[in-house]
Amino acid sequence: MIEKAIVHSRITGLGSAVPEQKLTNADLEQIVDTSDEWITARTGIKERRIARFDDSLTDYCTKAAQRAMEDAHVEPSEIDAILVGTISGDYRFPSTAIFIQSKLRAMNAFALDISATCSGWLYALFHADAMITAGKIRKALVLGAENLTRITDWEDRNTCVLFGDAAGAAVLEASNGEQGILSVDIGSNGDLAHLLYGRSENAGSPLIEESFHSRGNFLRMSGNEVFKHAVRTMLRASLKALKLADMKIDDIDWLFPHQANIRIVEAVAKRLRIPREQVFMNIHKYGNTSAASIPLALDDARREGKLKSGQTVLAVAFGGGFTWGSAVIRF
């Protein structure tokens, strides 16, 4: 059992991994009717990483997890739980987390996936933190990972310019110090699922030929509506996390928003009154990587020397479902 002094969990290691193949805006100009200027102005994206046919989501999840464990000086045998936020696993079942467990040889852990689209990593963080603070487990691997480009419609210029593939991981451990997860909150609204969704590949009857040519299995998004809901909801979720942590905006060193779209991020930051220099952005390099977005950004920021020990960050995400999540974390 974990001693009663444990008050929260703490991120002790970070890691990430992305496919080698890049797809630039110039490359996309050869695929659909678009331009670098149009994409950059509307999204802030210059390039994204794309999984090759033989790239396994499990493989780069495993790389990200290994890097996070090395950073935390934790052995696979010490991991009690592996939680993976993803909607694009290699198999319908078993879960991606099961395959990561096998690759890592973390055989003392239980493993599961969490389907919450772009909020997936924060959903996983919520559950891992709750289990650690309840004394059920001591150490957890929390990942966000996607191969979203495999469910992207490459004939739809409004969505195909957005997405990239990546994996991000964090090691959480029990802590009774000042550093740690100071608050984490999640939410959802299924009434608005029709605005951003992806149908199962076996939706409809396989006996009807049209179902194979309807292009209905790709990700679908009502961009303008999603934009409006994303800004309002990320603002509300951010304020909720701050309230739960008994903090104000002035107490935050960095905002780590889901890297969905530069206009969404700028709108949220403006409403929160957080200066641009305190908003971490890497969307120009990776695009929208959904559940991988925030842990990838945290790892990038730490490796770049921007995220430092003692700093407090506000992380917030919004995704299809609709789902959302927010957290205040002191590193």
Contacts in CASP RR format, 6 or more apart in sequence:
PFRMAT RR
TARGET T0000
AUTHOR 0000-0000-0000
METHOD contacts of the structure
MODEL  1
MIEKAIVHSRITGLGSAVPEQKLTNADLEQIVDTSDEWITARTGIKERRI
ARFDDSLTDYCTKAAQRAMEDAHVEPSEIDAILVGTISGDYRFPSTAIFI
QSKLRAMNAFALDISATCSGWLYALFHADAMITAGKIRKALVLGAENLTR
ITDWEDRNTCVLFGDAAGAAVLEASNGEQGILSVDIGSNGDLAHLLYGRS
ENAGSPLIEESFHSRGNFLRMSGNEVFKHAVRTMLRASLKALKLADMKID
DIDWLFPHQANIRIVEAVAKRLRIPREQVFMNIHKYGNTSAASIPLALDD
ARREGKLKSGQTVLAVAFGGGFTWGSAVIRF
1 135 0 8 1.000
2 132 0 8 1.000
2 135 0 8 1.000
2 138 0 8 1.000
2 174 0 8 1.000
3 176 0 8 1.000
5 176 0 8 1.000
6 132 0 8 1.000
6 133 0 8 1.000
6 135 0 8 1.000
6 174 0 8 1.000
6 175 0 8 1.000
6 176 0 8 1.000
7 133 0 8 1.000
7 175 0 8 1.000
7 176 0 8 1.000
7 177 0 8 1.000
8 129 0 8 1.000
8 132 0 8 1.000
8 133 0 8 1.000
8 175 0 8 1.000
8 180 0 8 1.000
8 181 0 8 1.000
8 182 0 8 1.000
9 128 0 8 1.000
9 129 0 8 1.000
9 132 0 8 1.000
9 133 0 8 1.000
9 140 0 8 1.000
9 172 0 8 1.000
9 173 0 8 1.000
9 174 0 8 1.000
9 175 0 8 1.000
9 180 0 8 1.000
9 181 0 8 1.000
10 172 0 8 1.000
10 173 0 8 1.000
10 174 0 8 1.000
10 175 0 8 1.000
10 177 0 8 1.000
10 179 0 8 1.000
10 180 0 8 1.000
10 181 0 8 1.000
11 170 0 8 1.000
11 171 0 8 1.000
11 172 0 8 1.000
11 180 0 8 1.000
11 181 0 8 1.000
11 298 0 8 1.000
11 329 0 8 1.000
11 331 0 8 1.000
12 71 0 8 1.000
12 72 0 8 1.000
12 74 0 8 1.000
12 171 0 8 1.000
12 172 0 8 1.000
12 173 0 8 1.000
13 68 0 8 1.000
13 69 0 8 1.000
13 71 0 8 1.000
13 72 0 8 1.000
13 74 0 8 1.000
13 170 0 8 1.000
13 171 0 8 1.000
14 67 0 8 1.000
14 68 0 8 1.000
14 71 0 8 1.000
14 168 0 8 1.000
14 169 0 8 1.000
14 170 0 8 1.000
14 171 0 8 1.000
14 295 0 8 1.000
14 298 0 8 1.000
14 299 0 8 1.000
14 302 0 8 1.000
15 64 0 8 1.000
15 65 0 8 1.000
15 67 0 8 1.000
15 68 0 8 1.000
15 71 0 8 1.000
15 168 0 8 1.000
15 169 0 8 1.000
15 170 0 8 1.000
15 295 0 8 1.000
15 299 0 8 1.000
16 64 0 8 1.000
16 67 0 8 1.000
16 166 0 8 1.000
16 167 0 8 1.000
16 168 0 8 1.000
16 169 0 8 1.000
16 292 0 8 1.000
16 295 0 8 1.000
16 296 0 8 1.000
16 299 0 8 1.000
16 300 0 8 1.000
17 60 0 8 1.000
17 61 0 8 1.000
17 63 0 8 1.000
17 64 0 8 1.000
17 67 0 8 1.000
17 166 0 8 1.000
17 167 0 8 1.000
17 168 0 8 1.000
18 49 0 8 1.000
18 60 0 8 1.000
18 165 0 8 1.000
18 166 0 8 1.000
18 167 0 8 1.000
18 286 0 8 1.000
18 296 0 8 1.000
19 49 0 8 1.000
19 50 0 8 1.000
19 51 0 8 1.000
19 52 0 8 1.000
19 55 0 8 1.000
19 60 0 8 1.000
19 165 0 8 1.000
19 166 0 8 1.000
20 49 0 8 1.000
20 52 0 8 1.000
21 49 0 8 1.000
21 50 0 8 1.000
21 51 0 8 1.000
21 52 0 8 1.000
21 55 0 8 1.000
22 47 0 8 1.000
22 48 0 8 1.000
22 49 0 8 1.000
22 50 0 8 1.000
23 47 0 8 1.000
23 48 0 8 1.000
23 49 0 8 1.000
23 50 0 8 1.000
23 164 0 8 1.000
24 36 0 8 1.000
24 46 0 8 1.000
24 47 0 8 1.000
25 34 0 8 1.000
25 35 0 8 1.000
25 36 0 8 1.000
25 39 0 8 1.000
25 40 0 8 1.000
25 45 0 8 1.000
25 46 0 8 1.000
25 47 0 8 1.000
25 161 0 8 1.000
26 36 0 8 1.000
28 34 0 8 1.000
28 39 0 8 1.000
28 160 0 8 1.000
28 161 0 8 1.000
29 35 0 8 1.000
29 36 0 8 1.000
31 154 0 8 1.000
31 160 0 8 1.000
32 154 0 8 1.000
32 155 0 8 1.000
32 156 0 8 1.000
32 157 0 8 1.000
32 160 0 8 1.000
32 161 0 8 1.000
33 157 0 8 1.000
34 157 0 8 1.000
34 161 0 8 1.000
36 46 0 8 1.000
39 45 0 8 1.000
39 46 0 8 1.000
39 161 0 8 1.000
40 46 0 8 1.000
42 261 0 8 1.000
42 263 0 8 1.000
43 161 0 8 1.000
43 162 0 8 1.000
43 261 0 8 1.000
43 262 0 8 1.000
43 263 0 8 1.000
43 283 0 8 1.000
43 287 0 8 1.000
44 261 0 8 1.000
44 262 0 8 1.000
44 283 0 8 1.000
44 284 0 8 1.000
45 161 0 8 1.000
45 162 0 8 1.000
45 262 0 8 1.000
45 283 0 8 1.000
45 284 0 8 1.000
45 287 0 8 1.000
45 288 0 8 1.000
46 284 0 8 1.000
46 285 0 8 1.000
47 284 0 8 1.000
47 285 0 8 1.000
47 286 0 8 1.000
47 287 0 8 1.000
48 149 0 8 1.000
48 163 0 8 1.000
48 164 0 8 1.000
48 165 0 8 1.000
48 285 0 8 1.000
48 286 0 8 1.000
48 287 0 8 1.000
48 289 0 8 1.000
49 164 0 8 1.000
49 165 0 8 1.000
49 166 0 8 1.000
49 286 0 8 1.000
50 149 0 8 1.000
50 164 0 8 1.000
50 165 0 8 1.000
51 57 0 8 1.000
51 147 0 8 1.000
51 149 0 8 1.000
51 150 0 8 1.000
51 165 0 8 1.000
55 147 0 8 1.000
55 165 0 8 1.000
56 90 0 8 1.000
57 86 0 8 1.000
57 88 0 8 1.000
57 89 0 8 1.000
57 90 0 8 1.000
57 96 0 8 1.000
57 145 0 8 1.000
57 146 0 8 1.000
57 147 0 8 1.000
57 165 0 8 1.000
57 167 0 8 1.000
58 89 0 8 1.000
58 90 0 8 1.000
58 96 0 8 1.000
58 99 0 8 1.000
58 100 0 8 1.000
58 103 0 8 1.000
59 103 0 8 1.000
60 145 0 8 1.000
60 165 0 8 1.000
60 166 0 8 1.000
60 167 0 8 1.000
61 84 0 8 1.000
61 96 0 8 1.000
61 100 0 8 1.000
61 143 0 8 1.000
61 144 0 8 1.000
61 145 0 8 1.000
61 167 0 8 1.000
61 168 0 8 1.000
61 169 0 8 1.000
62 100 0 8 1.000
62 103 0 8 1.000
62 104 0 8 1.000
63 167 0 8 1.000
64 143 0 8 1.000
64 145 0 8 1.000
64 167 0 8 1.000
64 168 0 8 1.000
64 169 0 8 1.000
64 295 0 8 1.000
65 82 0 8 1.000
65 100 0 8 1.000
65 104 0 8 1.000
65 141 0 8 1.000
65 143 0 8 1.000
65 169 0 8 1.000
66 104 0 8 1.000
67 169 0 8 1.000
67 299 0 8 1.000
68 141 0 8 1.000
68 168 0 8 1.000
68 169 0 8 1.000
68 170 0 8 1.000
68 171 0 8 1.000
69 75 0 8 1.000
69 76 0 8 1.000
69 79 0 8 1.000
69 104 0 8 1.000
69 141 0 8 1.000
69 171 0 8 1.000
71 171 0 8 1.000
72 171 0 8 1.000
72 173 0 8 1.000
74 139 0 8 1.000
74 171 0 8 1.000
74 173 0 8 1.000
76 104 0 8 1.000
76 105 0 8 1.000
76 106 0 8 1.000
76 107 0 8 1.000
77 105 0 8 1.000
77 106 0 8 1.000
77 107 0 8 1.000
77 108 0 8 1.000
78 108 0 8 1.000
78 138 0 8 1.000
78 139 0 8 1.000
79 104 0 8 1.000
79 106 0 8 1.000
79 108 0 8 1.000
79 109 0 8 1.000
79 139 0 8 1.000
79 140 0 8 1.000
79 141 0 8 1.000
79 171 0 8 1.000
80 108 0 8 1.000
80 109 0 8 1.000
80 110 0 8 1.000
80 137 0 8 1.000
80 138 0 8 1.000
80 139 0 8 1.000
80 140 0 8 1.000
81 109 0 8 1.000
81 110 0 8 1.000
81 111 0 8 1.000
81 128 0 8 1.000
81 131 0 8 1.000
81 137 0 8 1.000
81 139 0 8 1.000
81 140 0 8 1.000
81 141 0 8 1.000
82 97 0 8 1.000
82 100 0 8 1.000
82 101 0 8 1.000
82 104 0 8 1.000
82 106 0 8 1.000
82 109 0 8 1.000
82 110 0 8 1.000
82 111 0 8 1.000
82 112 0 8 1.000
82 140 0 8 1.000
82 141 0 8 1.000
82 143 0 8 1.000
83 97 0 8 1.000
83 111 0 8 1.000
83 112 0 8 1.000
83 113 0 8 1.000
83 114 0 8 1.000
83 124 0 8 1.000
83 127 0 8 1.000
83 128 0 8 1.000
83 140 0 8 1.000
83 141 0 8 1.000
83 142 0 8 1.000
83 143 0 8 1.000
84 95 0 8 1.000
84 96 0 8 1.000
84 97 0 8 1.000
84 100 0 8 1.000
84 111 0 8 1.000
84 112 0 8 1.000
84 113 0 8 1.000
84 114 0 8 1.000
84 124 0 8 1.000
84 143 0 8 1.000
84 144 0 8 1.000
84 145 0 8 1.000
85 113 0 8 1.000
85 114 0 8 1.000
85 115 0 8 1.000
85 116 0 8 1.000
85 120 0 8 1.000
85 121 0 8 1.000
85 123 0 8 1.000
85 124 0 8 1.000
85 143 0 8 1.000
85 144 0 8 1.000
85 145 0 8 1.000
85 291 0 8 1.000
86 96 0 8 1.000
86 113 0 8 1.000
86 114 0 8 1.000
86 115 0 8 1.000
86 120 0 8 1.000
86 143 0 8 1.000
86 144 0 8 1.000
86 145 0 8 1.000
86 146 0 8 1.000
86 291 0 8 1.000
87 115 0 8 1.000
87 117 0 8 1.000
87 146 0 8 1.000
87 148 0 8 1.000
87 290 0 8 1.000
87 291 0 8 1.000
88 146 0 8 1.000
88 147 0 8 1.000
88 148 0 8 1.000
88 150 0 8 1.000
88 151 0 8 1.000
88 290 0 8 1.000
89 96 0 8 1.000
89 113 0 8 1.000
89 145 0 8 1.000
89 147 0 8 1.000
90 96 0 8 1.000
90 99 0 8 1.000
90 147 0 8 1.000
91 99 0 8 1.000
95 111 0 8 1.000
95 112 0 8 1.000
95 113 0 8 1.000
96 113 0 8 1.000
96 145 0 8 1.000
97 111 0 8 1.000
97 112 0 8 1.000
97 113 0 8 1.000
97 143 0 8 1.000
98 111 0 8 1.000
100 106 0 8 1.000
100 111 0 8 1.000
100 141 0 8 1.000
100 143 0 8 1.000
101 107 0 8 1.000
101 109 0 8 1.000
101 111 0 8 1.000
106 141 0 8 1.000
109 141 0 8 1.000
114 120 0 8 1.000
114 123 0 8 1.000
114 124 0 8 1.000
114 127 0 8 1.000
116 122 0 8 1.000
116 123 0 8 1.000
116 186 0 8 1.000
116 188 0 8 1.000
116 291 0 8 1.000
116 319 0 8 1.000
116 323 0 8 1.000
117 196 0 8 1.000
117 290 0 8 1.000
117 291 0 8 1.000
117 319 0 8 1.000
117 320 0 8 1.000
117 321 0 8 1.000
117 323 0 8 1.000
118 258 0 8 1.000
118 260 0 8 1.000
118 288 0 8 1.000
118 290 0 8 1.000
118 291 0 8 1.000
118 293 0 8 1.000
118 317 0 8 1.000
118 318 0 8 1.000
118 319 0 8 1.000
118 320 0 8 1.000
118 323 0 8 1.000
119 186 0 8 1.000
119 187 0 8 1.000
119 258 0 8 1.000
119 291 0 8 1.000
119 317 0 8 1.000
119 318 0 8 1.000
119 319 0 8 1.000
119 323 0 8 1.000
119 324 0 8 1.000
119 325 0 8 1.000
120 144 0 8 1.000
120 290 0 8 1.000
120 291 0 8 1.000
120 317 0 8 1.000
120 323 0 8 1.000
121 142 0 8 1.000
121 143 0 8 1.000
121 144 0 8 1.000
121 168 0 8 1.000
121 291 0 8 1.000
121 292 0 8 1.000
121 293 0 8 1.000
121 294 0 8 1.000
121 295 0 8 1.000
121 317 0 8 1.000
122 184 0 8 1.000
122 186 0 8 1.000
122 294 0 8 1.000
122 315 0 8 1.000
122 316 0 8 1.000
122 317 0 8 1.000
122 325 0 8 1.000
122 326 0 8 1.000
122 327 0 8 1.000
123 186 0 8 1.000
123 323 0 8 1.000
123 325 0 8 1.000
124 142 0 8 1.000
124 143 0 8 1.000
124 144 0 8 1.000
125 142 0 8 1.000
125 170 0 8 1.000
125 172 0 8 1.000
125 181 0 8 1.000
125 184 0 8 1.000
125 327 0 8 1.000
126 184 0 8 1.000
126 185 0 8 1.000
126 186 0 8 1.000
126 325 0 8 1.000
126 327 0 8 1.000
128 137 0 8 1.000
128 140 0 8 1.000
128 142 0 8 1.000
128 172 0 8 1.000
129 172 0 8 1.000
129 181 0 8 1.000
129 184 0 8 1.000
131 137 0 8 1.000
131 140 0 8 1.000
132 138 0 8 1.000
132 140 0 8 1.000
132 172 0 8 1.000
132 173 0 8 1.000
132 174 0 8 1.000
133 174 0 8 1.000
135 174 0 8 1.000
138 173 0 8 1.000
138 174 0 8 1.000
139 171 0 8 1.000
139 172 0 8 1.000
139 173 0 8 1.000
139 174 0 8 1.000
140 171 0 8 1.000
140 172 0 8 1.000
140 173 0 8 1.000
141 169 0 8 1.000
141 170 0 8 1.000
141 171 0 8 1.000
141 172 0 8 1.000
142 169 0 8 1.000
142 170 0 8 1.000
142 171 0 8 1.000
142 172 0 8 1.000
142 295 0 8 1.000
143 167 0 8 1.000
143 168 0 8 1.000
143 169 0 8 1.000
143 170 0 8 1.000
143 295 0 8 1.000
144 167 0 8 1.000
144 168 0 8 1.000
144 169 0 8 1.000
144 291 0 8 1.000
144 292 0 8 1.000
144 295 0 8 1.000
145 166 0 8 1.000
145 167 0 8 1.000
145 168 0 8 1.000
145 291 0 8 1.000
145 292 0 8 1.000
146 163 0 8 1.000
146 164 0 8 1.000
146 165 0 8 1.000
146 166 0 8 1.000
146 167 0 8 1.000
146 289 0 8 1.000
146 290 0 8 1.000
146 291 0 8 1.000
146 292 0 8 1.000
147 165 0 8 1.000
148 163 0 8 1.000
148 164 0 8 1.000
148 165 0 8 1.000
148 219 0 8 1.000
148 288 0 8 1.000
148 289 0 8 1.000
148 290 0 8 1.000
149 163 0 8 1.000
149 164 0 8 1.000
149 165 0 8 1.000
151 198 0 8 1.000
151 217 0 8 1.000
151 218 0 8 1.000
151 219 0 8 1.000
152 159 0 8 1.000
152 160 0 8 1.000
152 163 0 8 1.000
152 218 0 8 1.000
152 219 0 8 1.000
153 159 0 8 1.000
153 160 0 8 1.000
153 215 0 8 1.000
153 218 0 8 1.000
153 219 0 8 1.000
153 220 0 8 1.000
154 160 0 8 1.000
155 215 0 8 1.000
156 218 0 8 1.000
158 221 0 8 1.000
158 223 0 8 1.000
159 219 0 8 1.000
159 220 0 8 1.000
159 221 0 8 1.000
162 260 0 8 1.000
162 261 0 8 1.000
162 287 0 8 1.000
162 288 0 8 1.000
163 219 0 8 1.000
163 287 0 8 1.000
163 288 0 8 1.000
163 289 0 8 1.000
163 290 0 8 1.000
164 286 0 8 1.000
164 287 0 8 1.000
164 288 0 8 1.000
164 289 0 8 1.000
165 289 0 8 1.000
165 292 0 8 1.000
166 286 0 8 1.000
166 289 0 8 1.000
166 292 0 8 1.000
166 293 0 8 1.000
166 296 0 8 1.000
167 292 0 8 1.000
167 296 0 8 1.000
168 292 0 8 1.000
168 295 0 8 1.000
168 296 0 8 1.000
168 299 0 8 1.000
169 295 0 8 1.000
170 295 0 8 1.000
170 298 0 8 1.000
172 181 0 8 1.000
178 330 0 8 1.000
179 309 0 8 1.000
179 310 0 8 1.000
179 330 0 8 1.000
179 331 0 8 1.000
180 329 0 8 1.000
180 330 0 8 1.000
180 331 0 8 1.000
181 327 0 8 1.000
181 328 0 8 1.000
181 329 0 8 1.000
182 244 0 8 1.000
182 245 0 8 1.000
182 247 0 8 1.000
182 312 0 8 1.000
182 327 0 8 1.000
182 328 0 8 1.000
182 329 0 8 1.000
182 330 0 8 1.000
183 241 0 8 1.000
183 242 0 8 1.000
183 244 0 8 1.000
183 245 0 8 1.000
183 326 0 8 1.000
183 327 0 8 1.000
183 328 0 8 1.000
184 241 0 8 1.000
184 325 0 8 1.000
184 326 0 8 1.000
184 327 0 8 1.000
184 328 0 8 1.000
185 237 0 8 1.000
185 240 0 8 1.000
185 241 0 8 1.000
185 244 0 8 1.000
185 325 0 8 1.000
185 326 0 8 1.000
185 327 0 8 1.000
186 323 0 8 1.000
186 324 0 8 1.000
186 325 0 8 1.000
187 237 0 8 1.000
187 323 0 8 1.000
187 324 0 8 1.000
187 325 0 8 1.000
188 321 0 8 1.000
188 322 0 8 1.000
188 323 0 8 1.000
188 324 0 8 1.000
189 321 0 8 1.000
189 322 0 8 1.000
190 321 0 8 1.000
190 322 0 8 1.000
192 229 0 8 1.000
192 321 0 8 1.000
192 322 0 8 1.000
193 320 0 8 1.000
193 321 0 8 1.000
193 322 0 8 1.000
194 222 0 8 1.000
195 221 0 8 1.000
195 222 0 8 1.000
195 223 0 8 1.000
195 225 0 8 1.000
195 226 0 8 1.000
195 229 0 8 1.000
195 320 0 8 1.000
195 322 0 8 1.000
196 219 0 8 1.000
196 220 0 8 1.000
196 221 0 8 1.000
196 222 0 8 1.000
196 223 0 8 1.000
196 226 0 8 1.000
196 319 0 8 1.000
196 320 0 8 1.000
196 321 0 8 1.000
196 322 0 8 1.000
197 219 0 8 1.000
197 220 0 8 1.000
197 320 0 8 1.000
197 321 0 8 1.000
198 217 0 8 1.000
198 218 0 8 1.000
198 219 0 8 1.000
198 220 0 8 1.000
199 216 0 8 1.000
199 217 0 8 1.000
199 220 0 8 1.000
200 217 0 8 1.000
201 217 0 8 1.000
203 211 0 8 1.000
203 216 0 8 1.000
203 217 0 8 1.000
204 211 0 8 1.000
205 211 0 8 1.000
206 212 0 8 1.000
226 320 0 8 1.000
227 261 0 8 1.000
227 263 0 8 1.000
227 264 0 8 1.000
229 318 0 8 1.000
229 322 0 8 1.000
230 260 0 8 1.000
230 261 0 8 1.000
230 264 0 8 1.000
230 318 0 8 1.000
230 319 0 8 1.000
231 264 0 8 1.000
231 267 0 8 1.000
231 268 0 8 1.000
231 271 0 8 1.000
233 318 0 8 1.000
233 322 0 8 1.000
233 324 0 8 1.000
234 257 0 8 1.000
234 258 0 8 1.000
234 264 0 8 1.000
234 268 0 8 1.000
234 316 0 8 1.000
234 317 0 8 1.000
234 318 0 8 1.000
234 324 0 8 1.000
234 326 0 8 1.000
235 268 0 8 1.000
235 271 0 8 1.000
235 272 0 8 1.000
237 316 0 8 1.000
237 318 0 8 1.000
237 324 0 8 1.000
237 325 0 8 1.000
237 326 0 8 1.000
238 255 0 8 1.000
238 268 0 8 1.000
238 272 0 8 1.000
238 314 0 8 1.000
238 316 0 8 1.000
238 326 0 8 1.000
239 272 0 8 1.000
240 326 0 8 1.000
241 314 0 8 1.000
241 316 0 8 1.000
241 325 0 8 1.000
241 326 0 8 1.000
241 327 0 8 1.000
241 328 0 8 1.000
242 248 0 8 1.000
242 249 0 8 1.000
242 251 0 8 1.000
242 252 0 8 1.000
242 314 0 8 1.000
242 328 0 8 1.000
244 328 0 8 1.000
245 328 0 8 1.000
247 312 0 8 1.000
247 328 0 8 1.000
249 272 0 8 1.000
249 273 0 8 1.000
249 274 0 8 1.000
251 312 0 8 1.000
252 274 0 8 1.000
252 278 0 8 1.000
252 312 0 8 1.000
252 313 0 8 1.000
252 314 0 8 1.000
252 328 0 8 1.000
253 278 0 8 1.000
253 311 0 8 1.000
253 312 0 8 1.000
253 313 0 8 1.000
254 278 0 8 1.000
254 279 0 8 1.000
254 280 0 8 1.000
254 301 0 8 1.000
254 306 0 8 1.000
254 307 0 8 1.000
254 311 0 8 1.000
254 312 0 8 1.000
254 313 0 8 1.000
254 314 0 8 1.000
255 268 0 8 1.000
255 269 0 8 1.000
255 272 0 8 1.000
255 274 0 8 1.000
255 278 0 8 1.000
255 279 0 8 1.000
255 280 0 8 1.000
255 313 0 8 1.000
255 314 0 8 1.000
255 316 0 8 1.000
256 280 0 8 1.000
256 294 0 8 1.000
256 297 0 8 1.000
256 298 0 8 1.000
256 301 0 8 1.000
256 313 0 8 1.000
256 314 0 8 1.000
256 315 0 8 1.000
256 316 0 8 1.000
257 264 0 8 1.000
257 265 0 8 1.000
257 268 0 8 1.000
257 269 0 8 1.000
257 279 0 8 1.000
257 315 0 8 1.000
257 316 0 8 1.000
257 317 0 8 1.000
258 288 0 8 1.000
258 293 0 8 1.000
258 294 0 8 1.000
258 316 0 8 1.000
258 317 0 8 1.000
258 318 0 8 1.000
258 319 0 8 1.000
259 265 0 8 1.000
259 281 0 8 1.000
259 282 0 8 1.000
259 283 0 8 1.000
259 286 0 8 1.000
259 287 0 8 1.000
259 288 0 8 1.000
259 289 0 8 1.000
259 293 0 8 1.000
259 296 0 8 1.000
259 297 0 8 1.000
260 283 0 8 1.000
260 288 0 8 1.000
260 293 0 8 1.000
260 318 0 8 1.000
260 319 0 8 1.000
261 283 0 8 1.000
261 288 0 8 1.000
262 281 0 8 1.000
262 283 0 8 1.000
265 279 0 8 1.000
265 281 0 8 1.000
265 283 0 8 1.000
266 276 0 8 1.000
268 316 0 8 1.000
269 275 0 8 1.000
269 276 0 8 1.000
269 279 0 8 1.000
280 297 0 8 1.000
280 300 0 8 1.000
280 301 0 8 1.000
280 306 0 8 1.000
280 307 0 8 1.000
281 297 0 8 1.000
282 296 0 8 1.000
282 297 0 8 1.000
282 300 0 8 1.000
286 293 0 8 1.000
286 296 0 8 1.000
289 296 0 8 1.000
290 319 0 8 1.000
293 317 0 8 1.000
294 315 0 8 1.000
294 317 0 8 1.000
298 307 0 8 1.000
298 313 0 8 1.000
298 315 0 8 1.000
301 307 0 8 1.000
302 331 0 8 1.000
307 313 0 8 1.000
307 331 0 8 1.000
308 331 0 8 1.000
309 331 0 8 1.000
310 330 0 8 1.000
310 331 0 8 1.000
311 330 0 8 1.000
311 331 0 8 1.000
312 328 0 8 1.000
312 329 0 8 1.000
312 330 0 8 1.000
312 331 0 8 1.000
313 328 0 8 1.000
313 329 0 8 1.000
313 330 0 8 1.000
313 331 0 8 1.000
314 326 0 8 1.000
314 327 0 8 1.000
314 328 0 8 1.000
315 326 0 8 1.000
315 327 0 8 1.000
315 328 0 8 1.000
315 329 0 8 1.000
316 324 0 8 1.000
316 325 0 8 1.000
316 326 0 8 1.000
316 327 0 8 1.000
317 324 0 8 1.000
317 325 0 8 1.000
317 326 0 8 1.000
318 324 0 8 1.000
318 325 0 8 1.000
END
